[in-house]
């Protein structure tokens, strides 16, 4: 009478098939998680820019989005967009979050070791929904470049046009490939 269970050959074949499936499947799952994280972070910045633009028009006053590490004030030494950002009503137009100015939104620091770089530390929307001058060399707009450990090949861009329109993609405001350096 034959015993119940697996033979050694059946067990080894099953383990070999499982090893092959894991070798093929795990890297794609890791990339899927990284893609999802980056997409979420890109969408969070796009939502903040849309919120600021809409509130500037609705309230007929300046609204600012700026890099913020503490969720209460703009910038500071060594603070970048990857440290988080805030959206606030800038009633006195000085570009700084002062007491009494309404905080409309905030985002925490990026997770997963991701970074985001931009040539500007803040965006100030006027009451007509256009951004205040974005600075020298920004004829076509400003690019926020999101990067993770995979480098420029998987980087994402959020492009803010001088009209106030926001778009996402794999190229900068001038149509060039993205750089994570």
VMD Tcl script that builds the backbone (N, CA, C; Angstrom):
set m [mol new atoms 543]
animate dup $m
set s [atomselect $m all]
$s set {name element resname resid chain x y z} {
  {N N UNK 1 A 0.837 -1.172 0.000}
  {CA C UNK 1 A 0.000 0.000 0.000}
  {C C UNK 1 A 0.889 1.246 0.000}
  {N N UNK 2 A 0.583 2.168 -0.875}
  {CA C UNK 2 A 1.373 3.380 -1.017}
  {C C UNK 2 A 0.969 4.398 0.051}
  {N N UNK 3 A 1.962 5.062 0.676}
  {CA C UNK 3 A 1.702 6.056 1.718}
  {C C UNK 3 A 1.210 7.371 1.121}
  {N N UNK 4 A 0.538 8.133 1.926}
  {CA C UNK 4 A 0.036 9.437 1.523}
  {C C UNK 4 A 1.155 10.467 1.612}
  {N N UNK 5 A 1.130 11.494 0.740}
  {CA C UNK 5 A 2.115 12.566 0.789}
  {C C UNK 5 A 2.842 12.730 -0.527}
  {N N UNK 6 A 3.916 13.515 -0.485}
  {CA C UNK 6 A 4.693 13.828 -1.676}
  {C C UNK 6 A 5.982 13.021 -1.673}
  {N N UNK 7 A 6.448 12.725 -2.860}
  {CA C UNK 7 A 7.767 12.107 -2.959}
  {C C UNK 7 A 8.800 13.219 -2.940}
  {N N UNK 8 A 10.029 12.860 -2.742}
  {CA C UNK 8 A 11.106 13.851 -2.716}
  {C C UNK 8 A 11.213 14.555 -4.066}
  {N N UNK 9 A 11.040 13.842 -5.143}
  {CA C UNK 9 A 11.101 14.430 -6.489}
  {C C UNK 9 A 9.988 15.461 -6.666}
  {N N UNK 10 A 8.769 15.134 -6.278}
  {CA C UNK 10 A 7.642 16.067 -6.392}
  {C C UNK 10 A 7.892 17.332 -5.573}
  {N N UNK 11 A 8.425 17.169 -4.389}
  {CA C UNK 11 A 8.717 18.310 -3.520}
  {C C UNK 11 A 9.788 19.197 -4.140}
  {N N UNK 12 A 10.850 18.620 -4.686}
  {CA C UNK 12 A 11.920 19.407 -5.295}
  {C C UNK 12 A 11.435 20.142 -6.543}
  {N N UNK 13 A 10.608 19.496 -7.345}
  {CA C UNK 13 A 10.064 20.156 -8.543}
  {C C UNK 13 A 9.168 21.331 -8.128}
  {N N UNK 14 A 8.352 21.132 -7.131}
  {CA C UNK 14 A 7.469 22.199 -6.638}
  {C C UNK 14 A 8.285 23.380 -6.115}
  {N N UNK 15 A 9.327 23.106 -5.352}
  {CA C UNK 15 A 10.181 24.180 -4.828}
  {C C UNK 15 A 10.897 24.916 -5.961}
  {N N UNK 16 A 11.341 24.187 -6.986}
  {CA C UNK 16 A 12.016 24.818 -8.119}
  {C C UNK 16 A 11.060 25.747 -8.869}
  {N N UNK 17 A 9.845 25.287 -9.102}
  {CA C UNK 17 A 8.850 26.128 -9.779}
  {C C UNK 17 A 8.539 27.366 -8.932}
  {N N UNK 18 A 8.375 27.207 -7.633}
  {CA C UNK 18 A 8.103 28.341 -6.742}
  {C C UNK 18 A 9.260 29.329 -6.759}
  {N N UNK 19 A 10.493 28.857 -6.765}
  {CA C UNK 19 A 11.665 29.736 -6.798}
  {C C UNK 19 A 11.705 30.556 -8.078}
  {N N UNK 20 A 11.404 29.928 -9.203}
  {CA C UNK 20 A 11.382 30.640 -10.480}
  {C C UNK 20 A 10.287 31.708 -10.467}
  {N N UNK 21 A 9.112 31.367 -9.996}
  {CA C UNK 21 A 8.009 32.337 -9.946}
  {C C UNK 21 A 8.340 33.509 -9.034}
  {N N UNK 22 A 8.949 33.254 -7.894}
  {CA C UNK 22 A 9.340 34.335 -6.990}
  {C C UNK 22 A 10.419 35.209 -7.605}
  {N N UNK 23 A 11.377 34.606 -8.279}
  {CA C UNK 23 A 12.455 35.366 -8.913}
  {C C UNK 23 A 11.909 36.305 -9.973}
  {N N UNK 24 A 10.917 35.867 -10.705}
  {CA C UNK 24 A 10.320 36.690 -11.750}
  {C C UNK 24 A 9.336 37.691 -11.160}
  {N N UNK 25 A 8.554 37.281 -10.181}
  {CA C UNK 25 A 7.459 38.108 -9.676}
  {C C UNK 25 A 7.822 39.175 -8.675}
  {N N UNK 26 A 8.762 38.931 -7.788}
  {CA C UNK 26 A 9.063 39.882 -6.711}
  {C C UNK 26 A 9.586 41.210 -7.238}
  {N N UNK 27 A 10.549 41.247 -8.177}
  {CA C UNK 27 A 10.999 42.558 -8.669}
  {C C UNK 27 A 9.871 43.377 -9.291}
  {N N UNK 28 A 8.964 42.746 -10.005}
  {CA C UNK 28 A 7.880 43.517 -10.607}
  {C C UNK 28 A 6.925 44.044 -9.542}
  {N N UNK 29 A 6.734 43.324 -8.467}
  {CA C UNK 29 A 5.889 43.811 -7.372}
  {C C UNK 29 A 6.550 45.003 -6.693}
  {N N UNK 30 A 7.860 44.943 -6.499}
  {CA C UNK 30 A 8.587 46.056 -5.887}
  {C C UNK 30 A 8.472 47.300 -6.765}
  {N N UNK 31 A 8.643 47.140 -8.079}
  {CA C UNK 31 A 8.491 48.279 -8.993}
  {C C UNK 31 A 7.062 48.810 -8.983}
  {N N UNK 32 A 6.103 47.926 -8.888}
  {CA C UNK 32 A 4.703 48.339 -8.822}
  {C C UNK 32 A 4.449 49.197 -7.580}
  {N N UNK 33 A 5.023 48.799 -6.446}
  {CA C UNK 33 A 4.879 49.575 -5.209}
  {C C UNK 33 A 5.556 50.934 -5.362}
  {N N UNK 34 A 6.766 50.955 -5.932}
  {CA C UNK 34 A 7.471 52.230 -6.147}
  {C C UNK 34 A 6.693 53.139 -7.083}
  {N N UNK 35 A 6.155 52.582 -8.163}
  {CA C UNK 35 A 5.346 53.373 -9.097}
  {C C UNK 35 A 4.120 53.962 -8.401}
  {N N UNK 36 A 3.461 53.150 -7.601}
  {CA C UNK 36 A 2.279 53.618 -6.875}
  {C C UNK 36 A 2.611 54.726 -5.893}
  {N N UNK 37 A 3.721 54.571 -5.170}
  {CA C UNK 37 A 4.145 55.602 -4.219}
  {C C UNK 37 A 4.426 56.914 -4.938}
  {N N UNK 38 A 5.170 56.836 -6.039}
  {CA C UNK 38 A 5.520 58.060 -6.765}
  {C C UNK 38 A 4.281 58.708 -7.369}
  {N N UNK 39 A 3.389 57.920 -7.939}
  {CA C UNK 39 A 2.158 58.459 -8.503}
  {C C UNK 39 A 1.347 59.184 -7.436}
  {N N UNK 40 A 1.269 58.605 -6.267}
  {CA C UNK 40 A 0.546 59.223 -5.156}
  {C C UNK 40 A 1.176 60.562 -4.771}
  {N N UNK 41 A 2.503 60.601 -4.702}
  {CA C UNK 41 A 3.191 61.834 -4.322}
  {C C UNK 41 A 3.045 62.912 -5.390}
  {N N UNK 42 A 3.144 62.525 -6.653}
  {CA C UNK 42 A 2.942 63.472 -7.752}
  {C C UNK 42 A 1.518 64.033 -7.688}
  {N N UNK 43 A 0.540 63.154 -7.509}
  {CA C UNK 43 A -0.857 63.604 -7.439}
  {C C UNK 43 A -1.109 64.530 -6.262}
  {N N UNK 44 A -0.406 64.308 -5.159}
  {CA C UNK 44 A -0.579 65.171 -3.991}
  {C C UNK 44 A -0.092 66.592 -4.286}
  {N N UNK 45 A 1.041 66.730 -4.998}
  {CA C UNK 45 A 1.512 68.070 -5.360}
  {C C UNK 45 A 0.576 68.717 -6.378}
  {N N UNK 46 A 0.127 67.955 -7.360}
  {CA C UNK 46 A -0.815 68.490 -8.357}
  {C C UNK 46 A -2.084 68.986 -7.660}
  {N N UNK 47 A -2.586 68.216 -6.707}
  {CA C UNK 47 A -3.791 68.631 -5.971}
  {C C UNK 47 A -3.541 69.915 -5.190}
  {N N UNK 48 A -2.354 70.046 -4.589}
  {CA C UNK 48 A -2.023 71.263 -3.834}
  {C C UNK 48 A -1.973 72.471 -4.766}
  {N N UNK 49 A -1.389 72.316 -5.940}
  {CA C UNK 49 A -1.322 73.426 -6.902}
  {C C UNK 49 A -2.716 73.795 -7.410}
  {N N UNK 50 A -3.551 72.797 -7.682}
  {CA C UNK 50 A -4.938 73.079 -8.103}
  {C C UNK 50 A -5.729 73.761 -6.983}
  {N N UNK 51 A -5.540 73.297 -5.759}
  {CA C UNK 51 A -6.215 73.919 -4.614}
  {C C UNK 51 A -5.817 75.385 -4.500}
  {N N UNK 52 A -4.516 75.652 -4.575}
  {CA C UNK 52 A -4.037 77.032 -4.436}
  {C C UNK 52 A -4.598 77.923 -5.542}
  {N N UNK 53 A -4.578 77.437 -6.757}
  {CA C UNK 53 A -5.085 78.233 -7.875}
  {C C UNK 53 A -6.581 78.505 -7.721}
  {N N UNK 54 A -7.331 77.476 -7.390}
  {CA C UNK 54 A -8.777 77.645 -7.220}
  {C C UNK 54 A -9.131 78.578 -6.076}
  {N N UNK 55 A -8.420 78.447 -4.970}
  {CA C UNK 55 A -8.696 79.311 -3.813}
  {C C UNK 55 A -8.292 80.757 -4.085}
  {N N UNK 56 A -7.227 80.970 -4.847}
  {CA C UNK 56 A -6.822 82.339 -5.193}
  {C C UNK 56 A -7.920 83.034 -5.995}
  {N N UNK 57 A -8.505 82.299 -6.932}
  {CA C UNK 57 A -9.585 82.873 -7.742}
  {C C UNK 57 A -10.833 83.076 -6.885}
  {N N UNK 58 A -11.175 82.076 -6.103}
  {CA C UNK 58 A -12.389 82.147 -5.283}
  {C C UNK 58 A -12.304 83.265 -4.238}
  {N N UNK 59 A -11.166 83.379 -3.587}
  {CA C UNK 59 A -11.006 84.366 -2.515}
  {C C UNK 59 A -10.550 85.734 -3.016}
  {N N UNK 60 A -10.168 85.803 -4.300}
  {CA C UNK 60 A -9.683 87.056 -4.909}
  {C C UNK 60 A -8.482 87.613 -4.152}
  {N N UNK 61 A -7.555 86.715 -3.793}
  {CA C UNK 61 A -6.332 87.124 -3.100}
  {C C UNK 61 A -5.230 86.125 -3.411}
  {N N UNK 62 A -4.023 86.422 -3.018}
  {CA C UNK 62 A -2.897 85.517 -3.263}
  {C C UNK 62 A -2.983 84.277 -2.386}
  {N N UNK 63 A -2.625 83.146 -2.999}
  {CA C UNK 63 A -2.504 81.894 -2.266}
  {C C UNK 63 A -1.160 81.285 -2.654}
  {N N UNK 64 A -0.433 80.796 -1.658}
  {CA C UNK 64 A 0.932 80.306 -1.859}
  {C C UNK 64 A 1.027 78.816 -1.558}
  {N N UNK 65 A 1.831 78.121 -2.359}
  {CA C UNK 65 A 2.264 76.750 -2.075}
  {C C UNK 65 A 3.770 76.844 -1.898}
  {N N UNK 66 A 4.274 76.369 -0.757}
  {CA C UNK 66 A 5.719 76.455 -0.529}
  {C C UNK 66 A 6.239 75.200 0.157}
  {N N UNK 67 A 7.532 74.949 -0.040}
  {CA C UNK 67 A 8.193 73.837 0.635}
  {C C UNK 67 A 8.200 74.119 2.132}
  {N N UNK 68 A 7.912 73.092 2.927}
  {CA C UNK 68 A 7.825 73.271 4.375}
  {C C UNK 68 A 8.156 71.968 5.090}
  {N N UNK 69 A 9.083 72.049 6.010}
  {CA C UNK 69 A 9.444 70.857 6.785}
  {C C UNK 69 A 8.578 70.700 8.026}
  {N N UNK 70 A 8.048 71.814 8.543}
  {CA C UNK 70 A 7.296 71.749 9.799}
  {C C UNK 70 A 5.783 71.826 9.620}
  {N N UNK 71 A 5.312 72.003 8.389}
  {CA C UNK 71 A 3.882 72.068 8.130}
  {C C UNK 71 A 3.227 73.355 8.597}
  {N N UNK 72 A 4.057 74.348 8.957}
  {CA C UNK 72 A 3.500 75.603 9.458}
  {C C UNK 72 A 4.152 76.835 8.847}
  {N N UNK 73 A 5.361 76.707 8.311}
  {CA C UNK 73 A 6.069 77.852 7.743}
  {C C UNK 73 A 6.807 77.425 6.486}
  {N N UNK 74 A 7.153 78.409 5.676}
  {CA C UNK 74 A 7.842 78.131 4.416}
  {C C UNK 74 A 9.337 78.004 4.613}
  {N N UNK 75 A 9.915 77.102 3.834}
  {CA C UNK 75 A 11.352 77.005 3.663}
  {C C UNK 75 A 12.178 76.880 4.912}
  {N N UNK 76 A 13.271 77.588 4.890}
  {CA C UNK 76 A 14.258 77.481 5.940}
  {C C UNK 76 A 15.518 76.855 5.372}
  {N N UNK 77 A 16.541 76.832 6.147}
  {CA C UNK 77 A 17.830 76.316 5.702}
  {C C UNK 77 A 17.749 74.830 5.377}
  {N N UNK 78 A 18.083 74.492 4.153}
  {CA C UNK 78 A 18.131 73.099 3.742}
  {C C UNK 78 A 16.785 72.441 3.501}
  {N N UNK 79 A 15.702 73.198 3.537}
  {CA C UNK 79 A 14.372 72.623 3.333}
  {C C UNK 79 A 14.071 72.569 1.843}
  {N N UNK 80 A 13.646 71.400 1.381}
  {CA C UNK 80 A 13.278 71.218 -0.017}
  {C C UNK 80 A 11.871 70.669 -0.127}
  {N N UNK 81 A 11.398 70.549 -1.349}
  {CA C UNK 81 A 10.041 70.068 -1.586}
  {C C UNK 81 A 9.827 68.657 -1.053}
  {N N UNK 82 A 10.885 67.829 -1.012}
  {CA C UNK 82 A 10.729 66.470 -0.493}
  {C C UNK 82 A 10.441 66.459 1.008}
  {N N UNK 83 A 10.655 67.602 1.679}
  {CA C UNK 83 A 10.363 67.715 3.111}
  {C C UNK 83 A 8.888 67.988 3.387}
  {N N UNK 84 A 8.111 68.226 2.335}
  {CA C UNK 84 A 6.690 68.521 2.470}
  {C C UNK 84 A 6.378 69.907 1.958}
  {N N UNK 85 A 5.112 70.289 1.989}
  {CA C UNK 85 A 4.697 71.615 1.547}
  {C C UNK 85 A 3.407 72.016 2.231}
  {N N UNK 86 A 3.140 73.323 2.171}
  {CA C UNK 86 A 1.897 73.862 2.720}
  {C C UNK 86 A 1.235 74.755 1.675}
  {N N UNK 87 A -0.061 74.938 1.825}
  {CA C UNK 87 A -0.853 75.847 0.995}
  {C C UNK 87 A -1.527 76.812 1.960}
  {N N UNK 88 A -1.356 78.117 1.719}
  {CA C UNK 88 A -1.957 79.103 2.626}
  {C C UNK 88 A -2.371 80.361 1.889}
  {N N UNK 89 A -3.315 81.087 2.489}
  {CA C UNK 89 A -3.768 82.374 1.970}
  {C C UNK 89 A -2.759 83.420 2.409}
  {N N UNK 90 A -2.165 84.116 1.463}
  {CA C UNK 90 A -1.128 85.116 1.747}
  {C C UNK 90 A -1.745 86.513 1.677}
  {N N UNK 91 A -2.469 86.883 2.710}
  {CA C UNK 91 A -3.235 88.136 2.683}
  {C C UNK 91 A -2.364 89.377 2.555}
  {N N UNK 92 A -1.152 89.354 3.087}
  {CA C UNK 92 A -0.297 90.538 2.985}
  {C C UNK 92 A 0.681 90.455 1.815}
  {N N UNK 93 A 0.671 89.350 1.070}
  {CA C UNK 93 A 1.471 89.233 -0.141}
  {C C UNK 93 A 2.969 89.141 0.050}
  {N N UNK 94 A 3.418 88.761 1.250}
  {CA C UNK 94 A 4.860 88.702 1.489}
  {C C UNK 94 A 5.480 87.331 1.208}
  {N N UNK 95 A 4.658 86.341 0.856}
  {CA C UNK 95 A 5.166 85.017 0.532}
  {C C UNK 95 A 5.509 84.155 1.730}
  {N N UNK 96 A 5.276 84.666 2.921}
  {CA C UNK 96 A 5.562 83.915 4.148}
  {C C UNK 96 A 4.266 83.669 4.908}
  {N N UNK 97 A 4.153 82.535 5.543}
  {CA C UNK 97 A 2.963 82.206 6.338}
  {C C UNK 97 A 3.049 82.950 7.655}
  {N N UNK 98 A 2.160 83.914 7.825}
  {CA C UNK 98 A 2.103 84.708 9.048}
  {C C UNK 98 A 0.910 84.268 9.889}
  {N N UNK 99 A 0.947 84.599 11.174}
  {CA C UNK 99 A -0.196 84.256 12.027}
  {C C UNK 99 A -1.426 84.986 11.501}
  {N N UNK 100 A -2.535 84.306 11.539}
  {CA C UNK 100 A -3.773 84.873 11.038}
  {C C UNK 100 A -4.054 84.535 9.581}
  {N N UNK 101 A -3.045 84.041 8.844}
  {CA C UNK 101 A -3.264 83.642 7.464}
  {C C UNK 101 A -3.697 82.178 7.444}
  {N N UNK 102 A -4.792 81.912 6.735}
  {CA C UNK 102 A -5.402 80.579 6.759}
  {C C UNK 102 A -4.519 79.532 6.087}
  {N N UNK 103 A -4.301 78.432 6.804}
  {CA C UNK 103 A -3.610 77.271 6.249}
  {C C UNK 103 A -4.665 76.408 5.560}
  {N N UNK 104 A -4.518 76.209 4.253}
  {CA C UNK 104 A -5.522 75.483 3.477}
  {C C UNK 104 A -5.181 74.007 3.296}
  {N N UNK 105 A -3.908 73.663 3.380}
  {CA C UNK 105 A -3.500 72.278 3.206}
  {C C UNK 105 A -2.029 72.103 3.489}
  {N N UNK 106 A -1.658 70.858 3.710}
  {CA C UNK 106 A -0.252 70.556 3.937}
  {C C UNK 106 A 0.024 69.118 3.558}
  {N N UNK 107 A 1.272 68.850 3.231}
  {CA C UNK 107 A 1.710 67.496 2.897}
  {C C UNK 107 A 2.964 67.194 3.688}
  {N N UNK 108 A 3.061 65.976 4.169}
  {CA C UNK 108 A 4.223 65.548 4.935}
  {C C UNK 108 A 5.378 65.242 3.983}
  {N N UNK 109 A 6.527 64.980 4.557}
  {CA C UNK 109 A 7.711 64.623 3.779}
  {C C UNK 109 A 7.438 63.382 2.936}
  {N N UNK 110 A 8.102 63.308 1.797}
  {CA C UNK 110 A 7.938 62.157 0.908}
  {C C UNK 110 A 8.497 60.904 1.574}
  {N N UNK 111 A 7.844 59.792 1.331}
  {CA C UNK 111 A 8.297 58.521 1.898}
  {C C UNK 111 A 9.072 57.724 0.855}
  {N N UNK 112 A 9.660 56.640 1.285}
  {CA C UNK 112 A 10.347 55.736 0.373}
  {C C UNK 112 A 11.670 56.260 -0.145}
  {N N UNK 113 A 12.223 57.289 0.486}
  {CA C UNK 113 A 13.482 57.853 0.017}
  {C C UNK 113 A 13.345 58.649 -1.268}
  {N N UNK 114 A 12.124 58.990 -1.651}
  {CA C UNK 114 A 11.903 59.753 -2.873}
  {C C UNK 114 A 12.304 61.204 -2.673}
  {N N UNK 115 A 12.619 61.868 -3.782}
  {CA C UNK 115 A 12.989 63.281 -3.734}
  {C C UNK 115 A 12.196 64.031 -4.794}
  {N N UNK 116 A 12.119 65.331 -4.603}
  {CA C UNK 116 A 11.511 66.205 -5.616}
  {C C UNK 116 A 12.322 67.491 -5.652}
  {N N UNK 117 A 12.702 67.872 -6.847}
  {CA C UNK 117 A 13.517 69.070 -7.037}
  {C C UNK 117 A 12.780 70.054 -7.929}
  {N N UNK 118 A 12.952 71.332 -7.617}
  {CA C UNK 118 A 12.399 72.400 -8.446}
  {C C UNK 118 A 13.300 73.614 -8.290}
  {N N UNK 119 A 13.291 74.477 -9.294}
  {CA C UNK 119 A 14.129 75.666 -9.273}
  {C C UNK 119 A 13.566 76.759 -8.368}
  {N N UNK 120 A 12.375 76.553 -7.846}
  {CA C UNK 120 A 11.747 77.557 -6.982}
  {C C UNK 120 A 11.331 76.914 -5.662}
  {N N UNK 121 A 11.245 77.720 -4.615}
  {CA C UNK 121 A 10.851 77.220 -3.300}
  {C C UNK 121 A 9.389 77.460 -2.978}
  {N N UNK 122 A 8.711 78.270 -3.820}
  {CA C UNK 122 A 7.293 78.521 -3.591}
  {C C UNK 122 A 6.622 78.960 -4.883}
  {N N UNK 123 A 5.306 78.790 -4.911}
  {CA C UNK 123 A 4.477 79.241 -6.031}
  {C C UNK 123 A 3.402 80.122 -5.431}
  {N N UNK 124 A 3.288 81.328 -5.957}
  {CA C UNK 124 A 2.292 82.273 -5.477}
  {C C UNK 124 A 1.293 82.542 -6.591}
  {N N UNK 125 A 0.027 82.182 -6.349}
  {CA C UNK 125 A -1.022 82.416 -7.341}
  {C C UNK 125 A -1.702 83.751 -7.078}
  {N N UNK 126 A -1.912 84.510 -8.154}
  {CA C UNK 126 A -2.648 85.772 -8.074}
  {C C UNK 126 A -4.148 85.490 -8.075}
  {N N UNK 127 A -4.924 86.528 -7.872}
  {CA C UNK 127 A -6.377 86.372 -7.814}
  {C C UNK 127 A -6.992 85.979 -9.155}
  {N N UNK 128 A -6.253 86.121 -10.260}
  {CA C UNK 128 A -6.783 85.685 -11.562}
  {C C UNK 128 A -6.376 84.250 -11.895}
  {N N UNK 129 A -5.697 83.564 -10.972}
  {CA C UNK 129 A -5.323 82.168 -11.160}
  {C C UNK 129 A -3.998 81.946 -11.846}
  {N N UNK 130 A -3.294 83.020 -12.173}
  {CA C UNK 130 A -1.971 82.865 -12.776}
  {C C UNK 130 A -0.911 82.948 -11.686}
  {N N UNK 131 A 0.181 82.219 -11.865}
  {CA C UNK 131 A 1.247 82.315 -10.872}
  {C C UNK 131 A 1.994 83.628 -11.024}
  {N N UNK 132 A 2.464 84.166 -9.904}
  {CA C UNK 132 A 3.320 85.340 -9.951}
  {C C UNK 132 A 4.557 84.942 -10.751}
  {N N UNK 133 A 5.354 85.876 -11.232}
  {CA C UNK 133 A 6.531 85.501 -12.029}
  {C C UNK 133 A 7.295 84.345 -11.390}
  {N N UNK 134 A 7.591 83.349 -12.224}
  {CA C UNK 134 A 8.215 82.131 -11.724}
  {C C UNK 134 A 9.729 82.221 -11.660}
  {N N UNK 135 A 10.315 83.302 -12.152}
  {CA C UNK 135 A 11.761 83.473 -12.084}
  {C C UNK 135 A 12.408 83.414 -13.451}
  {N N UNK 136 A 13.690 83.752 -13.476}
  {CA C UNK 136 A 14.452 83.775 -14.722}
  {C C UNK 136 A 14.532 82.373 -15.317}
  {N N UNK 137 A 14.518 82.292 -16.622}
  {CA C UNK 137 A 14.668 81.012 -17.306}
  {C C UNK 137 A 13.447 80.118 -17.244}
  {N N UNK 138 A 12.279 80.690 -16.971}
  {CA C UNK 138 A 11.067 79.873 -16.856}
  {C C UNK 138 A 10.044 80.253 -17.919}
  {N N UNK 139 A 10.507 80.475 -19.124}
  {CA C UNK 139 A 9.622 80.884 -20.213}
  {C C UNK 139 A 8.500 79.868 -20.409}
  {N N UNK 140 A 8.842 78.575 -20.357}
  {CA C UNK 140 A 7.849 77.531 -20.585}
  {C C UNK 140 A 7.267 76.963 -19.302}
  {N N UNK 141 A 7.756 77.406 -18.170}
  {CA C UNK 141 A 7.237 76.937 -16.897}
  {C C UNK 141 A 8.308 76.364 -15.988}
  {N N UNK 142 A 7.859 75.863 -14.853}
  {CA C UNK 142 A 8.739 75.278 -13.849}
  {C C UNK 142 A 8.445 73.790 -13.747}
  {N N UNK 143 A 9.492 72.993 -13.621}
  {CA C UNK 143 A 9.347 71.550 -13.514}
  {C C UNK 143 A 9.703 71.096 -12.105}
  {N N UNK 144 A 8.815 70.328 -11.496}
  {CA C UNK 144 A 9.082 69.631 -10.242}
  {C C UNK 144 A 9.421 68.194 -10.644}
  {N N UNK 145 A 10.645 67.756 -10.391}
  {CA C UNK 145 A 11.090 66.423 -10.807}
  {C C UNK 145 A 11.084 65.477 -9.614}
  {N N UNK 146 A 10.264 64.444 -9.693}
  {CA C UNK 146 A 10.162 63.425 -8.652}
  {C C UNK 146 A 11.057 62.249 -9.033}
  {N N UNK 147 A 11.928 61.833 -8.111}
  {CA C UNK 147 A 12.848 60.722 -8.364}
  {C C UNK 147 A 12.821 59.735 -7.207}
  {N N UNK 148 A 13.153 58.486 -7.537}
  {CA C UNK 148 A 13.358 57.479 -6.497}
  {C C UNK 148 A 14.675 56.768 -6.791}
  {N N UNK 149 A 14.934 55.668 -6.136}
  {CA C UNK 149 A 16.218 54.986 -6.260}
  {C C UNK 149 A 16.477 54.428 -7.654}
  {N N UNK 150 A 15.460 54.354 -8.505}
  {CA C UNK 150 A 15.636 53.820 -9.854}
  {C C UNK 150 A 16.251 54.827 -10.810}
  {N N UNK 151 A 16.271 56.112 -10.447}
  {CA C UNK 151 A 16.916 57.122 -11.275}
  {C C UNK 151 A 16.012 57.788 -12.291}
  {N N UNK 152 A 16.651 58.484 -13.227}
  {CA C UNK 152 A 15.947 59.343 -14.183}
  {C C UNK 152 A 15.005 58.577 -15.110}
  {N N UNK 153 A 15.297 57.330 -15.389}
  {CA C UNK 153 A 14.436 56.558 -16.289}
  {C C UNK 153 A 13.026 56.377 -15.770}
  {N N UNK 154 A 12.859 56.427 -14.453}
  {CA C UNK 154 A 11.537 56.272 -13.857}
  {C C UNK 154 A 11.051 57.550 -13.173}
  {N N UNK 155 A 11.736 58.666 -13.417}
  {CA C UNK 155 A 11.359 59.946 -12.817}
  {C C UNK 155 A 10.044 60.441 -13.408}
  {N N UNK 156 A 9.367 61.289 -12.659}
  {CA C UNK 156 A 8.104 61.901 -13.097}
  {C C UNK 156 A 8.200 63.412 -12.940}
  {N N UNK 157 A 7.499 64.118 -13.784}
  {CA C UNK 157 A 7.519 65.576 -13.746}
  {C C UNK 157 A 6.132 66.132 -13.495}
  {N N UNK 158 A 6.095 67.199 -12.713}
  {CA C UNK 158 A 4.915 68.053 -12.587}
  {C C UNK 158 A 5.362 69.389 -13.172}
  {N N UNK 159 A 4.703 69.826 -14.227}
  {CA C UNK 159 A 5.080 71.061 -14.904}
  {C C UNK 159 A 4.023 72.119 -14.637}
  {N N UNK 160 A 4.470 73.247 -14.098}
  {CA C UNK 160 A 3.607 74.404 -13.857}
  {C C UNK 160 A 3.897 75.419 -14.948}
  {N N UNK 161 A 2.915 75.681 -15.781}
  {CA C UNK 161 A 3.067 76.625 -16.891}
  {C C UNK 161 A 2.841 78.062 -16.402}
  {N N UNK 162 A 3.374 79.043 -17.125}
  {CA C UNK 162 A 3.165 80.443 -16.742}
  {C C UNK 162 A 1.696 80.856 -16.702}
  {N N UNK 163 A 0.835 80.098 -17.377}
  {CA C UNK 163 A -0.606 80.391 -17.353}
  {C C UNK 163 A -1.268 79.887 -16.075}
  {N N UNK 164 A -0.560 79.012 -15.337}
  {CA C UNK 164 A -1.122 78.409 -14.137}
  {C C UNK 164 A -1.541 76.969 -14.348}
  {N N UNK 165 A -1.577 76.534 -15.612}
  {CA C UNK 165 A -1.941 75.146 -15.909}
  {C C UNK 165 A -0.871 74.195 -15.372}
  {N N UNK 166 A -1.298 73.019 -14.944}
  {CA C UNK 166 A -0.397 72.012 -14.386}
  {C C UNK 166 A -0.552 70.735 -15.204}
  {N N UNK 167 A 0.572 70.114 -15.531}
  {CA C UNK 167 A 0.542 68.839 -16.241}
  {C C UNK 167 A 1.593 67.904 -15.642}
  {N N UNK 168 A 1.451 66.620 -15.929}
  {CA C UNK 168 A 2.423 65.636 -15.464}
  {C C UNK 168 A 2.953 64.870 -16.665}
  {N N UNK 169 A 4.113 64.260 -16.487}
  {CA C UNK 169 A 4.675 63.476 -17.574}
  {C C UNK 169 A 6.091 63.038 -17.288}
  {N N UNK 170 A 6.809 62.730 -18.359}
  {CA C UNK 170 A 8.184 62.229 -18.276}
  {C C UNK 170 A 9.194 63.217 -18.858}
  {N N UNK 171 A 8.752 64.442 -19.152}
  {CA C UNK 171 A 9.623 65.476 -19.720}
  {C C UNK 171 A 9.473 66.766 -18.921}
  {N N UNK 172 A 10.514 67.625 -18.982}
  {CA C UNK 172 A 10.451 68.891 -18.260}
  {C C UNK 172 A 9.664 69.923 -19.062}
  {N N UNK 173 A 9.605 71.143 -18.553}
  {CA C UNK 173 A 8.815 72.210 -19.179}
  {C C UNK 173 A 9.276 72.518 -20.599}
  {N N UNK 174 A 10.548 72.279 -20.894}
  {CA C UNK 174 A 11.087 72.548 -22.214}
  {C C UNK 174 A 11.083 71.320 -23.120}
  {N N UNK 175 A 10.530 70.204 -22.647}
  {CA C UNK 175 A 10.468 68.989 -23.451}
  {C C UNK 175 A 11.701 68.105 -23.341}
  {N N UNK 176 A 12.596 68.428 -22.420}
  {CA C UNK 176 A 13.820 67.647 -22.240}
  {C C UNK 176 A 13.595 66.463 -21.305}
  {N N UNK 177 A 14.458 65.467 -21.427}
  {CA C UNK 177 A 14.422 64.313 -20.513}
  {C C UNK 177 A 14.714 64.797 -19.087}
  {N N UNK 178 A 14.161 64.099 -18.110}
  {CA C UNK 178 A 14.343 64.468 -16.718}
  {C C UNK 178 A 15.695 64.016 -16.195}
  {N N UNK 179 A 16.193 64.723 -15.184}
  {CA C UNK 179 A 17.443 64.375 -14.534}
  {C C UNK 179 A 17.220 64.291 -13.037}
  {N N UNK 180 A 17.822 63.300 -12.408}
  {CA C UNK 180 A 17.679 63.149 -10.967}
  {C C UNK 180 A 18.934 63.577 -10.208}
  {N N UNK 181 A 19.821 64.281 -10.866}
  {CA C UNK 181 A 21.051 64.724 -10.197}
  {C C UNK 181 A 20.926 66.123 -9.700}
}
mol reanalyze $m
mol bondsrecalc $m
mol representation Tube
mol addrep $m
